[in-house]
């Protein structure tokens, strides 16, 4: 079964400075994080929780594409997407 993103929920993880979201591969949940730096595009003032969640929502399709590409490279416990994943 391909990776899907049926649940639109996302949350900000202050300790990781990243937005957490879930993908699903069949019945398995696959946790992903997108680093705040990847969402802020180099603007340090945009790394607040509210700014990161808004940026995530605006780029959701591109984030899901990057997550799918990262997942296709091999199975891991968690996936952390960085700015390099969006080039």
Chimera marker file (.cmm) of the C-alpha trace (Angstrom):
<marker_set name="trace">
<marker id="1" x="0.000" y="0.000" z="0.000" r="1" g="1" b="0" radius="0.5"/>
<marker id="2" x="1.345" y="3.493" z="-0.781" r="1" g="1" b="0" radius="0.5"/>
<marker id="3" x="2.028" y="6.118" z="1.862" r="1" g="1" b="0" radius="0.5"/>
<marker id="4" x="-1.011" y="8.326" z="2.480" r="1" g="1" b="0" radius="0.5"/>
<marker id="5" x="-1.821" y="11.318" z="4.672" r="1" g="1" b="0" radius="0.5"/>
<marker id="6" x="-5.500" y="10.923" z="5.592" r="1" g="1" b="0" radius="0.5"/>
<marker id="7" x="-5.219" y="12.813" z="8.886" r="1" g="1" b="0" radius="0.5"/>
<marker id="8" x="-4.685" y="16.583" z="8.455" r="1" g="1" b="0" radius="0.5"/>
<marker id="9" x="-3.606" y="17.035" z="12.096" r="1" g="1" b="0" radius="0.5"/>
<marker id="10" x="-0.178" y="18.455" z="12.809" r="1" g="1" b="0" radius="0.5"/>
<marker id="11" x="1.454" y="19.817" z="15.959" r="1" g="1" b="0" radius="0.5"/>
<marker id="12" x="4.499" y="21.834" z="16.907" r="1" g="1" b="0" radius="0.5"/>
<marker id="13" x="7.183" y="20.042" z="18.888" r="1" g="1" b="0" radius="0.5"/>
<marker id="14" x="8.990" y="22.740" z="20.866" r="1" g="1" b="0" radius="0.5"/>
<marker id="15" x="11.878" y="20.464" z="21.897" r="1" g="1" b="0" radius="0.5"/>
<marker id="16" x="12.646" y="19.504" z="18.287" r="1" g="1" b="0" radius="0.5"/>
<marker id="17" x="11.679" y="22.890" z="16.815" r="1" g="1" b="0" radius="0.5"/>
<marker id="18" x="9.676" y="21.018" z="14.204" r="1" g="1" b="0" radius="0.5"/>
<marker id="19" x="6.137" y="20.314" z="13.066" r="1" g="1" b="0" radius="0.5"/>
<marker id="20" x="5.035" y="16.724" z="13.603" r="1" g="1" b="0" radius="0.5"/>
<marker id="21" x="2.561" y="14.950" z="11.316" r="1" g="1" b="0" radius="0.5"/>
<marker id="22" x="1.649" y="11.385" z="10.477" r="1" g="1" b="0" radius="0.5"/>
<marker id="23" x="1.584" y="9.361" z="7.318" r="1" g="1" b="0" radius="0.5"/>
<marker id="24" x="0.003" y="5.929" z="6.981" r="1" g="1" b="0" radius="0.5"/>
<marker id="25" x="1.248" y="2.869" z="5.163" r="1" g="1" b="0" radius="0.5"/>
<marker id="26" x="-1.724" y="0.559" z="5.374" r="1" g="1" b="0" radius="0.5"/>
<marker id="27" x="-2.466" y="0.197" z="9.065" r="1" g="1" b="0" radius="0.5"/>
<marker id="28" x="0.960" y="1.495" z="10.165" r="1" g="1" b="0" radius="0.5"/>
<marker id="29" x="1.469" y="5.070" z="11.346" r="1" g="1" b="0" radius="0.5"/>
<marker id="30" x="4.636" y="6.714" z="10.079" r="1" g="1" b="0" radius="0.5"/>
<marker id="31" x="5.796" y="9.750" z="12.108" r="1" g="1" b="0" radius="0.5"/>
<marker id="32" x="7.345" y="12.701" z="10.296" r="1" g="1" b="0" radius="0.5"/>
<marker id="33" x="8.861" y="15.979" z="11.464" r="1" g="1" b="0" radius="0.5"/>
<marker id="34" x="9.577" y="19.071" z="9.379" r="1" g="1" b="0" radius="0.5"/>
<marker id="35" x="12.269" y="21.262" z="10.897" r="1" g="1" b="0" radius="0.5"/>
<marker id="36" x="11.254" y="24.861" z="11.609" r="1" g="1" b="0" radius="0.5"/>
<marker id="37" x="14.261" y="26.031" z="9.600" r="1" g="1" b="0" radius="0.5"/>
<marker id="38" x="12.872" y="24.242" z="6.532" r="1" g="1" b="0" radius="0.5"/>
<marker id="39" x="9.519" y="25.962" z="7.002" r="1" g="1" b="0" radius="0.5"/>
<marker id="40" x="10.918" y="29.415" z="7.733" r="1" g="1" b="0" radius="0.5"/>
<marker id="41" x="13.111" y="29.546" z="4.619" r="1" g="1" b="0" radius="0.5"/>
<marker id="42" x="15.915" y="31.195" z="6.542" r="1" g="1" b="0" radius="0.5"/>
<marker id="43" x="13.799" y="33.806" z="8.349" r="1" g="1" b="0" radius="0.5"/>
<marker id="44" x="14.479" y="33.184" z="12.065" r="1" g="1" b="0" radius="0.5"/>
<marker id="45" x="11.454" y="35.230" z="13.133" r="1" g="1" b="0" radius="0.5"/>
<marker id="46" x="9.201" y="32.683" z="11.462" r="1" g="1" b="0" radius="0.5"/>
<marker id="47" x="10.158" y="29.807" z="13.746" r="1" g="1" b="0" radius="0.5"/>
<marker id="48" x="7.414" y="30.405" z="16.302" r="1" g="1" b="0" radius="0.5"/>
<marker id="49" x="4.749" y="27.744" z="16.740" r="1" g="1" b="0" radius="0.5"/>
<marker id="50" x="2.058" y="29.789" z="14.997" r="1" g="1" b="0" radius="0.5"/>
<marker id="51" x="4.332" y="30.732" z="12.092" r="1" g="1" b="0" radius="0.5"/>
<marker id="52" x="5.494" y="27.146" z="11.617" r="1" g="1" b="0" radius="0.5"/>
<marker id="53" x="1.965" y="25.747" z="11.616" r="1" g="1" b="0" radius="0.5"/>
<marker id="54" x="0.829" y="28.367" z="9.098" r="1" g="1" b="0" radius="0.5"/>
<marker id="55" x="3.845" y="27.646" z="6.889" r="1" g="1" b="0" radius="0.5"/>
<marker id="56" x="3.143" y="23.911" z="7.139" r="1" g="1" b="0" radius="0.5"/>
<marker id="57" x="-0.477" y="24.418" z="6.079" r="1" g="1" b="0" radius="0.5"/>
<marker id="58" x="0.571" y="26.592" z="3.139" r="1" g="1" b="0" radius="0.5"/>
<marker id="59" x="3.113" y="24.034" z="1.923" r="1" g="1" b="0" radius="0.5"/>
<marker id="60" x="1.228" y="20.842" z="2.837" r="1" g="1" b="0" radius="0.5"/>
<marker id="61" x="1.316" y="19.335" z="-0.688" r="1" g="1" b="0" radius="0.5"/>
<marker id="62" x="5.061" y="19.927" z="-1.104" r="1" g="1" b="0" radius="0.5"/>
<marker id="63" x="5.678" y="18.546" z="2.394" r="1" g="1" b="0" radius="0.5"/>
<marker id="64" x="3.690" y="15.400" z="1.630" r="1" g="1" b="0" radius="0.5"/>
<marker id="65" x="5.670" y="14.962" z="-1.600" r="1" g="1" b="0" radius="0.5"/>
<marker id="66" x="8.967" y="15.326" z="0.281" r="1" g="1" b="0" radius="0.5"/>
<marker id="67" x="7.754" y="12.913" z="2.955" r="1" g="1" b="0" radius="0.5"/>
<marker id="68" x="6.765" y="10.349" z="0.331" r="1" g="1" b="0" radius="0.5"/>
<marker id="69" x="10.192" y="10.664" z="-1.322" r="1" g="1" b="0" radius="0.5"/>
<marker id="70" x="11.978" y="10.245" z="2.032" r="1" g="1" b="0" radius="0.5"/>
<marker id="71" x="9.843" y="7.227" z="2.891" r="1" g="1" b="0" radius="0.5"/>
<marker id="72" x="10.601" y="5.605" z="-0.464" r="1" g="1" b="0" radius="0.5"/>
<marker id="73" x="14.349" y="5.710" z="0.298" r="1" g="1" b="0" radius="0.5"/>
<marker id="74" x="13.993" y="3.214" z="3.128" r="1" g="1" b="0" radius="0.5"/>
<marker id="75" x="12.042" y="2.428" z="6.255" r="1" g="1" b="0" radius="0.5"/>
<marker id="76" x="12.962" y="4.223" z="9.483" r="1" g="1" b="0" radius="0.5"/>
<marker id="77" x="11.402" y="4.748" z="12.898" r="1" g="1" b="0" radius="0.5"/>
<marker id="78" x="10.888" y="8.476" z="12.286" r="1" g="1" b="0" radius="0.5"/>
<marker id="79" x="11.578" y="10.810" z="9.391" r="1" g="1" b="0" radius="0.5"/>
<marker id="80" x="12.923" y="14.324" z="9.820" r="1" g="1" b="0" radius="0.5"/>
<marker id="81" x="12.554" y="16.570" z="6.792" r="1" g="1" b="0" radius="0.5"/>
<marker id="82" x="15.092" y="19.373" z="6.449" r="1" g="1" b="0" radius="0.5"/>
<marker id="83" x="15.497" y="22.230" z="3.994" r="1" g="1" b="0" radius="0.5"/>
<marker id="84" x="17.549" y="19.873" z="1.782" r="1" g="1" b="0" radius="0.5"/>
<marker id="85" x="14.454" y="17.725" z="1.243" r="1" g="1" b="0" radius="0.5"/>
<marker id="86" x="12.727" y="20.628" z="-0.522" r="1" g="1" b="0" radius="0.5"/>
<marker id="87" x="15.379" y="21.500" z="-3.133" r="1" g="1" b="0" radius="0.5"/>
<link id1="1" id2="2" r="1" g="1" b="0" radius="0.2"/>
<link id1="2" id2="3" r="1" g="1" b="0" radius="0.2"/>
<link id1="3" id2="4" r="1" g="1" b="0" radius="0.2"/>
<link id1="4" id2="5" r="1" g="1" b="0" radius="0.2"/>
<link id1="5" id2="6" r="1" g="1" b="0" radius="0.2"/>
<link id1="6" id2="7" r="1" g="1" b="0" radius="0.2"/>
<link id1="7" id2="8" r="1" g="1" b="0" radius="0.2"/>
<link id1="8" id2="9" r="1" g="1" b="0" radius="0.2"/>
<link id1="9" id2="10" r="1" g="1" b="0" radius="0.2"/>
<link id1="10" id2="11" r="1" g="1" b="0" radius="0.2"/>
<link id1="11" id2="12" r="1" g="1" b="0" radius="0.2"/>
<link id1="12" id2="13" r="1" g="1" b="0" radius="0.2"/>
<link id1="13" id2="14" r="1" g="1" b="0" radius="0.2"/>
<link id1="14" id2="15" r="1" g="1" b="0" radius="0.2"/>
<link id1="15" id2="16" r="1" g="1" b="0" radius="0.2"/>
<link id1="16" id2="17" r="1" g="1" b="0" radius="0.2"/>
<link id1="17" id2="18" r="1" g="1" b="0" radius="0.2"/>
<link id1="18" id2="19" r="1" g="1" b="0" radius="0.2"/>
<link id1="19" id2="20" r="1" g="1" b="0" radius="0.2"/>
<link id1="20" id2="21" r="1" g="1" b="0" radius="0.2"/>
<link id1="21" id2="22" r="1" g="1" b="0" radius="0.2"/>
<link id1="22" id2="23" r="1" g="1" b="0" radius="0.2"/>
<link id1="23" id2="24" r="1" g="1" b="0" radius="0.2"/>
<link id1="24" id2="25" r="1" g="1" b="0" radius="0.2"/>
<link id1="25" id2="26" r="1" g="1" b="0" radius="0.2"/>
<link id1="26" id2="27" r="1" g="1" b="0" radius="0.2"/>
<link id1="27" id2="28" r="1" g="1" b="0" radius="0.2"/>
<link id1="28" id2="29" r="1" g="1" b="0" radius="0.2"/>
<link id1="29" id2="30" r="1" g="1" b="0" radius="0.2"/>
<link id1="30" id2="31" r="1" g="1" b="0" radius="0.2"/>
<link id1="31" id2="32" r="1" g="1" b="0" radius="0.2"/>
<link id1="32" id2="33" r="1" g="1" b="0" radius="0.2"/>
<link id1="33" id2="34" r="1" g="1" b="0" radius="0.2"/>
<link id1="34" id2="35" r="1" g="1" b="0" radius="0.2"/>
<link id1="35" id2="36" r="1" g="1" b="0" radius="0.2"/>
<link id1="36" id2="37" r="1" g="1" b="0" radius="0.2"/>
<link id1="37" id2="38" r="1" g="1" b="0" radius="0.2"/>
<link id1="38" id2="39" r="1" g="1" b="0" radius="0.2"/>
<link id1="39" id2="40" r="1" g="1" b="0" radius="0.2"/>
<link id1="40" id2="41" r="1" g="1" b="0" radius="0.2"/>
<link id1="41" id2="42" r="1" g="1" b="0" radius="0.2"/>
<link id1="42" id2="43" r="1" g="1" b="0" radius="0.2"/>
<link id1="43" id2="44" r="1" g="1" b="0" radius="0.2"/>
<link id1="44" id2="45" r="1" g="1" b="0" radius="0.2"/>
<link id1="45" id2="46" r="1" g="1" b="0" radius="0.2"/>
<link id1="46" id2="47" r="1" g="1" b="0" radius="0.2"/>
<link id1="47" id2="48" r="1" g="1" b="0" radius="0.2"/>
<link id1="48" id2="49" r="1" g="1" b="0" radius="0.2"/>
<link id1="49" id2="50" r="1" g="1" b="0" radius="0.2"/>
<link id1="50" id2="51" r="1" g="1" b="0" radius="0.2"/>
<link id1="51" id2="52" r="1" g="1" b="0" radius="0.2"/>
<link id1="52" id2="53" r="1" g="1" b="0" radius="0.2"/>
<link id1="53" id2="54" r="1" g="1" b="0" radius="0.2"/>
<link id1="54" id2="55" r="1" g="1" b="0" radius="0.2"/>
<link id1="55" id2="56" r="1" g="1" b="0" radius="0.2"/>
<link id1="56" id2="57" r="1" g="1" b="0" radius="0.2"/>
<link id1="57" id2="58" r="1" g="1" b="0" radius="0.2"/>
<link id1="58" id2="59" r="1" g="1" b="0" radius="0.2"/>
<link id1="59" id2="60" r="1" g="1" b="0" radius="0.2"/>
<link id1="60" id2="61" r="1" g="1" b="0" radius="0.2"/>
<link id1="61" id2="62" r="1" g="1" b="0" radius="0.2"/>
<link id1="62" id2="63" r="1" g="1" b="0" radius="0.2"/>
<link id1="63" id2="64" r="1" g="1" b="0" radius="0.2"/>
<link id1="64" id2="65" r="1" g="1" b="0" radius="0.2"/>
<link id1="65" id2="66" r="1" g="1" b="0" radius="0.2"/>
<link id1="66" id2="67" r="1" g="1" b="0" radius="0.2"/>
<link id1="67" id2="68" r="1" g="1" b="0" radius="0.2"/>
<link id1="68" id2="69" r="1" g="1" b="0" radius="0.2"/>
<link id1="69" id2="70" r="1" g="1" b="0" radius="0.2"/>
<link id1="70" id2="71" r="1" g="1" b="0" radius="0.2"/>
<link id1="71" id2="72" r="1" g="1" b="0" radius="0.2"/>
<link id1="72" id2="73" r="1" g="1" b="0" radius="0.2"/>
<link id1="73" id2="74" r="1" g="1" b="0" radius="0.2"/>
<link id1="74" id2="75" r="1" g="1" b="0" radius="0.2"/>
<link id1="75" id2="76" r="1" g="1" b="0" radius="0.2"/>
<link id1="76" id2="77" r="1" g="1" b="0" radius="0.2"/>
<link id1="77" id2="78" r="1" g="1" b="0" radius="0.2"/>
<link id1="78" id2="79" r="1" g="1" b="0" radius="0.2"/>
<link id1="79" id2="80" r="1" g="1" b="0" radius="0.2"/>
<link id1="80" id2="81" r="1" g="1" b="0" radius="0.2"/>
<link id1="81" id2="82" r="1" g="1" b="0" radius="0.2"/>
<link id1="82" id2="83" r="1" g="1" b="0" radius="0.2"/>
<link id1="83" id2="84" r="1" g="1" b="0" radius="0.2"/>
<link id1="84" id2="85" r="1" g="1" b="0" radius="0.2"/>
<link id1="85" id2="86" r="1" g="1" b="0" radius="0.2"/>
<link id1="86" id2="87" r="1" g="1" b="0" radius="0.2"/>
</marker_set>
